[in-house]
Amino acid sequence: MASSAHALAEATPASRDKYVDLLRVASLGTVVLGHWLMAAVSVRGDGRAEVGNLLAVEPRLQLLTWALQVMPVFFFVGGFSHALSYRSLRRKAGENGENGENGGGALYSVFLRARLQRLLRPTVVFIGVWGALALALQLAGREGGLLDVSLRLVAQPLWFIGIYLAMVAFTPPLLRLHERYGWGAFGGLVAAAGLVDVLRFGFGVPYVEFLNFAFVWLAVHQLGFLRADGKPGRPYLLAGAGLAGAVLLVAYGPYPLSMVGMPGEKISNMAPPTFALLCHGLWLVGGVESLRGPAQRWLRRPRVWRAVVAANGVSMTAFLWHLTAMLGVYGALLVLGVRLPEPATGVWWAQVPVRVVVAGVVTALLVTVFRRFEQPSAVVLGESGVSPVGARPAAALGVTLCLFGVLGLSMVGFGGLLEGRTAVLIAVRVTAPVAVAMTLVGWLLVERAGRGRPAAAAT
């Protein structure tokens, strides 16, 4: 792995935006660390373990989510990468004479497969391993306590995979809108997100809030398109406007302080996303862009860049398995009879560094086992522009099934596979087996639709 990272670092073209790679690693790393810190595991009087949220135990710490809720940065980086990838494929398709409806279908399906390989393959493996483990535990009659909580919690981060799938799927049409209207396309998504909240909070329109799963996150994603074009030119203005908007909305509106979901709250800034979360995302994007200059100078150091390249190669695997590692550490402590201190006490805080280091070591071991599934294979365009009949519909159906499958699984978890346990995804009830099946079928459709005849490799 180290030699591979070294070779990739040495082969990095001068035109590559290294800061974007750093942001990708840093944003996922911050999410992982935040999850480890927020987990407040305790043992009740009856001896059963439960997992709470540190931010609920210490509400004053919710202000930290204004710095630690960095998923908008990752989605911003995604927009940048998706724009470059699609434009590269489009240029190569033009060079190969791939035009017209059939060529467009090939381009779309190949683009989906190219962007989703490193996302879906490790995700499918994660789902398969946890699904098999959950089934074996249920058949063996092993349930209760931390185990039940783990079967539910380890699937929760999959919501991020679902949102990211939607961003990839909508990249071609939204990129065309961006190339035609520029800031206007971004402004339209922002206005739509604001209108949704007006209808939701001002007029009580039911179910309209779910539209902001698209409008809020796609607006942040659209900022990545602008970055790909060398904008925004004055990021501090974006940061200032976003921060001011978030402060005013939280201070005078119905929005909670926390930028992550809290147990039992009536209104969450996260699920579904609110306009306050969009403002938060704008200030974060503007803030990190303001740091671009010094960060780029730091990235010129060979050792720093090699570390970023190595981390990028396993970042999705680490993200998928980090909760498994954390819960495994707590489970081992309980099995060994170690007394867990009450969350947010002095003893609890003193143990935080040790728990984080051990969770990091366990995550590294899991990455060693599963990292090979994150390595993409070559993705190519058809040599004559001829793609399989129905490539575009198959690809679109595949990514849709994956999207709903992983979102459903993030809500219902892996518990109760044989009991038909359900969760409500928007207005539809889903079970874990159905969600798993949708994900697997969708992944196979995307893989099949994106395979063309061997030709020049698409980057």
C-alpha positions, 0 to 999 in steps of 0.5 A: 500500500505504501509503495503504491501510494508513493508511486501514485504521489510521484505520478501526480500531474501538476494540474491536479487540485491536491487541496480537493483530495485533502478536503475529501480525506479531512472531511471523512476523517472529521466525521469518523472522529465525531462519531467516536466522540459522540457515542456515549455508551453506558450500562443501566441498572438492569445491566443492559448496555445502551448507546446515547449521544454525548450532545444530548448529555451535554447540550452545550457541546452542540455548538461544536457541530457547526465545525464538526458537521462537515458532510457539506464539504465532502459533497462540495468536493464530490461536485468538483470531481464529478464535473471533471470526470464527466467532462473528461468522458464527454471529451473522449466520447467526442473524440471517438465520434460517440454522438446522438442518443445512443452515444449519450446513453453509453456516456451516462452509464459509463460515467455512473459505473466509473464514479460508483465503483469505489463507492458501491463495491465496498458498500456491497461488501459491508452490507453482505458481511453485516447481513450474514453476521446479523442472520447468523446471530439471529438464528443462534438466538444471540440478541439483546443489549449492545448487540441489538444497538450495534445491528442498528447503528452500524447501518446509519452512515449509509444515508450518506451513500444514498445521498451521494448516489443521487448526486452522481445520478443527477450530475449530467443534467445539473452540469448542463444547467450549470454550464448554461446558467452558472451561478443562476443554477446554484441560486435556483436550488437555494431558492427551492430549498428556502421555498420548501422550508416556507411551505413546511414551517409557514403553511404546514404543507405535509411531506414537502420537507423531503424535497430538501434531501435533494435541494439542499445537498444538490445546492452544495454539490453545485458549488463543486461545479463552480469550483471546477470552473475556478470559482467562487473567487471570494470565498470569504463572502460566501462564508460570511453570508452562510454563517450570518444566515445560519445564526439568524435562522437558529436564533429567530427561526424554528431551527435547532442549534445542532447541525446533526440529528438529536434523539427525540427532537421534533425538528432536525436540521439533518433529516430532512435537511433544512435551509439552516443546514444549507447556510451552514454548508455555505459557510463551511465551503467558503471557510475551507476555500479561504484556507486554500492558499496555505494548504496548497503550500503545505501539500507541496511537501512530498511526505504530506502529499503521499499521506493524503494519497494513501488515505484517499485510497482507503477513505471509503472503507474506513468510513464504512467500518469505523462504527463497527470498530468503535462498537467492537471496542465497547463490546470488548470492554463489557465482555472483559468486565471493565466498568464504563464511567458515566458519559461526560464525567471527568473519568469518561473524558480522561478515557476518550484518547485511549478509546479513540486510539484503540478504535483507530487501530481496529479500524486500520485492521478492518481496512487492511482486510477490506481495502481491496474492494475499494480499488476500481477496475478499468472503465472504458468507453465503447470503441464505436459508440455502440452501447448495449440496448437500454444502457441508460435506462438500466443504469438509471434504474440501477442507481435508483434501486441502490439509492433507495436500498441503502437509504432504507437500510440506514433506517431499519438496520440489520436487526430483525432480518427474519421478523420483518422489522420495518422503517418508513422511508419517506412514505414507504415501509421497507424491510432490511431484506428488501433493502439489501436486495434492492442494493444488490440488484441496483449495483449489478445493473450499474456494473452491467450497463457501464461495460462497453467494448474495450477502448481508450480508458476513461479517467 
